[in-house]
Amino acid sequence: DANDKTKLLSDAEFTVYKDGKKVAELKTDESGKAMSPKLPLGEYTVKETKAPAGYKISNEEWKVTIQNEKEVVKVEAENEKLLGSLQIIKTDDKDQAERLAGAVFTLKDAKGNVVKEKITTDKSGTVKVEGLVPGEYTLEETKAPEGYELTKQVIHVTVGDEKVVDVKVTNSKSLGQFEIVKVDANDKTKLLSDAEFEVYKDGKKVEMLQTDKTGKVISGKLEPGKYTLKETKAPKGYKLLKEEIEVVVEANKVVQVQVENTKELGSLQVIKKDAESGKVLEGAEFRLKNETGQVVGEAKTTNRDGVVTFENLVPGKYTLEETKAPEGYKAVELKVEVNVVANEVVKQEVMNEKVLGQFEIVKVDA
């Protein structure tokens, strides 16, 4: 063997020539040796006609001169091994036509010795390793293409002589997630449960999500790219979000998306009437306070129909106070408790009594 002189090669065949004429044929035995028959003195040429299995045939010609009949002339002939190659073809696991550049591999022989490192696929997604001694090898991916997960599997390859072995290796894309955080539009610390969403990718529904009691929900693992969120059910007491939300998923990240809902609102209609006749009264002034005692908006005055309306009220309990009575009537000192309901107009009648007076008749002699 040209690279290992201690390795003797059998089954090599040679032809011996004298003045251009074939005079003998030789074949090496298991010891890697072949002995010619006894030949007349003179000059001979030896050519290899068949190489040992797995080796290249030698193009060299050996000149041998036999000068006396007792001499055994030695000829040492070397053979180079027939070498093989392997070609790595790197593709996306879901789209074999998509070739991947930038994958890096290490090649090891059957004993675990590193044969070659930093074998990197080019823009065509391929890389060739040449000059390999036939045998068993392993390939390990040390760096994945950008945006892809590392292939952890060790790939076993058998390399033959004078052949290119194609090794197809696939990678799956690195995935990402997003987290929806559902909050009250007016109080971002208030997290809202039971909001339901549909997730779309290129117009196709890929997932349904519902916020838990913490007001949060995390999507499944998704390929990087743009997704659309559609709210299909709002939290109780809140308006359904009509706008679609665009989310950009990034590889190996959890992107947080804060989604706000405004409360469903109600209204309070106050109707002012004469306590005795039921006639509607203009000019009564009212103010409204919430559960914490804060005045909501400005004081309002009943119109000619005896009506005043407080709109866009957050559902809950309110206190109605009359701050000014209609002309000729007593102010109502009693505070009226009102419960406002979402998407409804709650009506509340308030009665006023007329202010009464007296007169005294004094009868005298004319």
C-alpha positions in Angstrom: 0.0 0.0 0.0 1.5 3.4 -1.0 0.4 4.9 2.3 1.2 2.0 4.5 4.3 0.1 3.5 3.6 -2.7 6.0 0.4 -3.6 4.2 1.1 -6.2 1.6 -1.3 -6.6 -1.3 -2.5 -9.9 -2.9 -4.0 -10.5 -6.3 -2.0 -7.9 -8.2 -1.2 -9.2 -11.7 1.9 -8.3 -13.7 3.3 -9.0 -17.2 7.1 -9.4 -17.9 8.4 -8.3 -21.2 11.8 -8.9 -23.0 12.5 -6.7 -26.0 8.7 -6.0 -26.3 7.7 -9.6 -26.1 5.7 -11.1 -23.2 7.8 -13.7 -21.5 5.9 -14.2 -18.2 2.8 -13.4 -16.1 2.9 -13.0 -12.3 0.3 -12.7 -9.5 1.0 -11.7 -5.9 0.0 -14.2 -3.3 -1.4 -13.6 0.2 2.0 -12.4 1.3 1.9 -9.7 -1.4 4.7 -11.4 -3.3 5.2 -13.0 -6.7 8.3 -14.9 -7.9 9.1 -15.0 -11.6 10.3 -18.2 -13.3 14.0 -18.5 -14.1 14.8 -16.2 -16.9 17.9 -15.7 -19.1 20.2 -13.0 -18.1 19.4 -9.6 -19.4 17.1 -6.6 -19.1 13.3 -6.9 -18.6 10.3 -4.6 -18.3 7.5 -5.3 -15.8 4.0 -3.8 -16.1 1.0 -4.1 -13.8 -2.0 -5.4 -15.6 -4.5 -5.7 -12.7 -4.5 -3.9 -9.4 -5.4 -5.4 -6.0 -9.1 -5.0 -5.1 -9.8 -1.4 -3.9 -6.6 0.0 -5.4 -5.7 2.0 -8.5 -3.6 0.2 -11.2 -0.1 1.5 -11.4 1.0 3.2 -14.7 4.7 2.8 -13.8 7.0 0.4 -15.7 9.8 -1.3 -13.8 13.1 -2.0 -15.5 14.8 -5.1 -14.1 18.3 -6.3 -15.0 19.3 -9.9 -14.2 23.1 -10.0 -14.2 23.8 -13.5 -12.8 21.8 -16.7 -12.5 22.0 -16.7 -8.7 20.7 -13.2 -8.2 17.0 -12.6 -7.2 16.2 -9.0 -8.2 13.5 -7.4 -6.0 10.9 -5.0 -7.4 8.7 -3.0 -5.0 5.5 -1.9 -6.5 3.1 0.4 -4.8 -0.6 1.0 -5.3 -2.7 4.0 -4.3 -6.1 3.2 -2.8 -9.2 3.9 -5.0 -10.9 6.8 -3.2 -14.5 7.7 -3.0 -16.5 10.9 -2.4 -19.6 12.0 -0.7 -22.0 14.9 -1.4 -24.2 16.4 1.2 -27.5 17.7 0.0 -29.3 20.0 2.5 -33.0 20.7 2.2 -36.0 21.9 4.1 -37.9 18.9 5.6 -41.2 20.0 4.3 -40.1 21.3 0.9 -37.3 19.2 -0.6 -36.9 21.7 -3.4 -35.8 24.3 -1.0 -32.0 23.9 -0.6 -30.3 25.3 2.5 -26.9 27.0 2.6 -24.8 27.4 5.7 -25.2 24.0 7.3 -21.8 22.9 8.8 -20.8 19.3 9.3 -17.9 17.2 10.8 -17.0 13.9 9.2 -15.5 11.0 11.3 -14.3 7.6 10.3 -15.4 4.3 11.8 -13.0 4.7 14.7 -14.4 8.1 15.6 -11.4 10.0 14.3 -12.2 13.4 12.7 -11.5 13.2 9.0 -12.7 16.7 8.1 -14.3 19.6 9.9 -16.3 22.7 8.9 -17.8 21.1 5.9 -20.3 23.8 4.8 -23.1 23.7 2.3 -23.1 26.5 -0.4 -26.0 28.5 -1.8 -27.1 25.4 -3.8 -27.4 23.5 -0.5 -24.6 21.1 -1.4 -21.0 20.4 -0.5 -18.7 17.6 -1.7 -16.0 15.8 0.3 -13.5 14.0 -2.0 -10.5 11.7 -1.5 -12.1 9.4 1.0 -10.9 5.9 1.7 -13.8 3.5 1.1 -15.4 2.5 4.4 -17.9 3.6 7.1 -18.2 7.2 8.2 -20.4 9.4 10.3 -21.6 12.9 9.7 -22.6 15.2 12.5 -24.2 18.6 11.9 -22.5 21.2 14.1 -24.3 24.3 12.9 -27.8 24.5 11.3 -28.8 26.9 8.4 -30.1 30.2 9.6 -33.7 29.9 10.8 -33.6 26.1 11.2 -33.2 23.6 14.0 -29.9 21.7 14.4 -30.1 18.1 13.1 -29.1 16.1 16.2 -29.2 12.7 14.5 -25.8 11.2 13.6 -25.8 10.1 10.0 -24.0 6.9 8.9 -22.5 6.8 5.4 -20.8 4.0 3.5 -18.3 5.4 1.0 -17.3 3.2 -2.0 -14.4 3.5 -4.4 -14.5 6.0 -7.3 -18.1 6.8 -6.5 -19.9 9.9 -5.2 -22.4 9.0 -2.4 -25.3 11.4 -2.1 -26.3 12.1 1.5 -29.6 13.9 1.9 -30.0 15.7 5.2 -33.2 17.7 6.1 -33.8 20.4 8.6 -37.0 21.6 10.2 -37.5 25.4 10.6 -37.0 27.0 14.0 -40.4 27.7 15.5 -41.7 30.6 17.6 -44.8 31.4 19.7 -46.8 34.4 20.7 -48.6 35.2 24.0 -51.8 37.2 24.1 -52.3 39.4 27.2 -55.9 40.6 27.4 -56.5 43.8 29.3 -59.1 46.4 30.1 -58.6 49.4 27.8 -59.0 51.8 30.7 -57.1 49.8 33.3 -54.2 47.9 31.9 -53.6 46.1 35.2 -57.0 44.4 34.8 -56.5 41.1 33.0 -59.5 39.6 31.2 -60.3 35.9 31.0 -62.4 34.0 28.5 -61.6 36.0 25.4 -61.5 33.7 22.3 -59.4 34.1 19.2 -58.9 32.5 15.9 -55.3 32.5 14.4 -54.9 32.7 10.6 -51.9 32.2 8.3 -52.3 33.2 4.7 -56.0 33.1 5.1 -56.1 29.6 6.6 -57.1 29.1 10.2 -54.3 27.4 12.1 -55.4 27.6 15.8 -58.0 28.7 18.3 -57.0 30.3 21.6 -58.8 31.3 24.8 -57.4 33.5 27.6 -57.2 31.8 31.0 -58.0 33.3 34.4 -54.8 35.3 34.3 -55.9 36.9 31.1 -53.2 35.2 29.0 -52.8 32.4 26.5 -49.7 31.1 24.6 -50.0 29.9 21.0 -48.7 26.6 19.8 -45.3 26.4 18.1 -45.5 28.2 14.7 -43.3 28.8 11.8 -41.9 32.3 11.7 -43.9 34.8 9.7 -47.0 37.0 9.8 -50.2 35.8 11.4 -53.6 37.4 11.9 -55.7 37.3 15.1 -59.5 37.6 15.1 -61.4 37.9 18.3 -64.5 35.7 18.2 -65.7 36.2 21.7 -65.1 39.1 24.1 -64.7 38.8 27.8 -68.0 39.1 29.7 -69.1 42.7 29.9 -66.8 43.9 27.2 -67.2 44.8 23.5 -66.0 42.4 20.9 -62.9 43.7 19.1 -63.7 44.3 15.5 -60.1 45.0 14.3 -57.8 42.2 13.2 -54.4 42.1 14.9 -51.2 41.2 13.0 -48.6 39.3 14.8 -45.1 38.6 13.5 -43.7 35.3 14.9 -39.9 35.1 15.3 -37.8 31.9 15.6 -37.0 30.7 19.1 -39.0 33.6 20.7 -42.3 34.2 22.4 -43.7 37.5 21.1 -46.1 39.2 23.5 -49.2 40.8 22.2 -51.4 43.1 24.4 -55.0 43.2 23.3 -57.4 45.7 24.8 -61.2 45.6 25.2 -63.5 48.4 26.2 -66.4 47.7 28.5 -69.9 47.4 27.2 -71.6 50.6 28.3 -75.1 51.5 29.4 -77.2 54.6 29.8 -79.4 56.1 32.5 -82.5 58.1 31.5 -84.0 60.3 34.3 -87.7 61.3 33.9 -88.9 64.2 36.1 -92.6 64.4 36.9 -95.0 66.2 39.2 -95.7 63.9 42.1 -99.4 64.7 42.0 -100.4 65.1 38.3 -97.6 63.1 36.6 -96.8 66.0 34.4 -93.2 66.1 33.1 -91.0 68.8 34.5 -88.3 70.8 32.8 -85.4 72.4 34.6 -84.5 69.8 37.2 -80.7 69.4 37.6 -79.1 66.1 38.5 -75.6 64.8 39.0 -74.4 61.2 39.1 -71.9 59.5 41.3 -70.3 56.1 40.9 -69.8 53.4 43.6 -66.7 55.2 45.0 -68.5 58.5 45.3 -66.8 60.2 42.4 -69.0 62.5 40.2 -69.4 61.1 36.7 -69.3 63.8 34.1 -71.2 67.0 34.5 -74.5 67.9 36.1 -77.4 67.7 33.6 -80.8 69.4 33.4 -84.1 67.9 32.3 -85.4 69.2 28.9 -89.0 70.3 28.0 -89.9 66.6 28.0 -88.7 66.3 31.5 -85.9 64.0 30.4 -82.1 64.0 31.0 -79.8 61.1 29.8 -76.5 60.1 31.1 -74.7 58.0 28.4 -71.6 55.8 28.1 -71.8 54.6 31.6 -69.7 51.6 32.8 -72.2 49.0 34.2 -72.5 49.1 37.9 -74.2 51.0 40.8 -74.7 54.7 40.8 -76.2 57.3 43.0 -78.5 60.0 41.5 -78.7 63.3 43.3 -81.0 66.2 42.5 -79.0 69.4 42.8 -81.7 71.8 41.6 -85.5 71.4 41.6 -87.8 72.7 38.8 -89.2 76.2 39.5 -92.0 76.0 42.0 -91.1 72.6 43.3 -89.3 71.1 46.3 -85.9 69.5 45.7 -85.8 65.8 46.3 -83.4 65.2 49.2 -83.5 61.5 48.9 -80.6 59.9 46.9 -81.7 57.4 44.3 -79.7 54.2 43.9 -79.5 53.1 40.2 -78.0 49.9 38.7 -76.7 50.5 35.1 -76.7 47.5 32.8 -74.6 47.0 29.7 -76.2 47.8 26.4 -79.4 49.0 28.0 -81.1 52.3 28.8 -82.2 52.2 32.4 -85.1 54.5 33.1 -85.6 56.2 36.5 -88.6 58.4 37.4 -88.1 61.1 40.0 -91.2 62.8 41.5 -91.3 66.4 42.8 -93.9 68.0 44.9 -95.0 71.6 44.4 -93.9 74.2 46.9 -97.1 75.2 48.8 -97.9 78.5 50.6 -100.7 80.0 52.7 -102.4 83.3 53.1 -104.3 84.9 56.1 -107.6 86.9 55.7 -108.0 89.7 58.2 -111.6 90.9 58.2 -112.2 94.5 59.4 -115.1 97.0 59.6 -115.2 99.2 56.6 
